[in-house]
Amino acid sequence: MKWREDKFGPGVAADGDKVTHAAGAGQGCALLDVNCSGAGYNAASVLLECSAISSCFIGVVGSNFVHSKLDEPFDTCALAAAVRHDGEVFRKGQNLGPIIKLSELQSGGFVSLELDMQDQELTITVLNKDKGLISSVSVDNVPVEVCVAVSFGKATTAEPQSVRVVGSSSEKVPKKFVKKTGGADLWDDGNAQKLGHEQGSKGGHTAADVAAMMG
């Protein structure tokens, strides 16, 4: 996946795997170029490096967001599900805290996004500078068709903000058929959260594995 160069918000410039936001610019958004949905690419993973951030949201937006001015913060956007730089998580304009909350995002750190569009679920994982797992949450009921996006606010430093795509994958996996008998334990394999996907595989990977593969 790469940043779209045909649609971006004020102060934003996209170049391949990197997107930047000019210091002093107002709210501006950028979108990746792959849409995911239950009918299309229904499983996707993206690893982003927060190269330099001070005021931003990282997450997904509904496909209709592309028709907006791309100048919205994601905490009030009805088409977004995202984490803010301070770790607060939002879905469709609602703050999901204090139950769902992540660690603060750091410049030089990483954010992993995993989409399961059969369940309309987004898993957001915060990783440190060494790609070690810090915190992770799952957000359900995301829009039915989404793409990964960032929304930059006015920087609190004199330097431009930037986010880079380290690695990504997207695929269409077979429809899930879940068959349970005898009151299965909530922690059994069928209920375990999967973080990464490989082509043709039904298994998953830990956050550290995903970071290692994409780094």
ZIURNOR-V29679 format. One record per backbone hydrogen bond with DSSP energy under -1.0 kcal/mol. NH is the residue of the N-H (numbers start at 1). CO is the residue of the C=O. If there is no record, write none. Layout:
nh->NH co->CO
nh->NH co->CO
//
This chain:
nh->3 co->16
nh->4 co->31
nh->9 co->29
nh->12 co->9
nh->13 co->20
nh->15 co->18
nh->18 co->15
nh->19 co->163
nh->20 co->13
nh->21 co->161
nh->22 co->11
nh->25 co->22
nh->28 co->152
nh->29 co->70
nh->30 co->150
nh->32 co->148
nh->33 co->2
nh->36 co->146
nh->37 co->41
nh->43 co->171
nh->44 co->115
nh->45 co->169
nh->46 co->113
nh->47 co->167
nh->48 co->111
nh->49 co->164
nh->50 co->109
nh->51 co->49
nh->52 co->162
nh->57 co->151
nh->58 co->83
nh->59 co->149
nh->60 co->81
nh->61 co->147
nh->62 co->79
nh->63 co->145
nh->65 co->62
nh->66 co->63
nh->67 co->64
nh->68 co->65
nh->80 co->77
nh->81 co->60
nh->82 co->90
nh->83 co->58
nh->84 co->88
nh->85 co->56
nh->87 co->84
nh->90 co->82
nh->91 co->94
nh->92 co->80
nh->94 co->91
nh->96 co->89
nh->100 co->96
nh->102 co->87
nh->105 co->85
nh->108 co->50
nh->109 co->106
nh->110 co->127
nh->111 co->48
nh->112 co->125
nh->113 co->46
nh->114 co->123
nh->115 co->44
nh->116 co->121
nh->117 co->42
nh->121 co->116
nh->122 co->139
nh->123 co->114
nh->124 co->137
nh->125 co->112
nh->126 co->135
nh->127 co->110
nh->128 co->132
nh->131 co->128
nh->134 co->126
nh->135 co->126
nh->137 co->124
nh->139 co->122
nh->142 co->120
nh->146 co->36
nh->147 co->61
nh->149 co->59
nh->150 co->30
nh->151 co->57
nh->152 co->28
nh->153 co->55
nh->161 co->21
nh->162 co->52
nh->163 co->19
nh->164 co->49
nh->165 co->17
nh->166 co->47
nh->167 co->47
nh->169 co->45
nh->171 co->43
nh->188 co->185
nh->191 co->188
nh->201 co->198
nh->210 co->206
nh->211 co->207
nh->212 co->208
nh->213 co->209
nh->214 co->210
nh->215 co->211
//
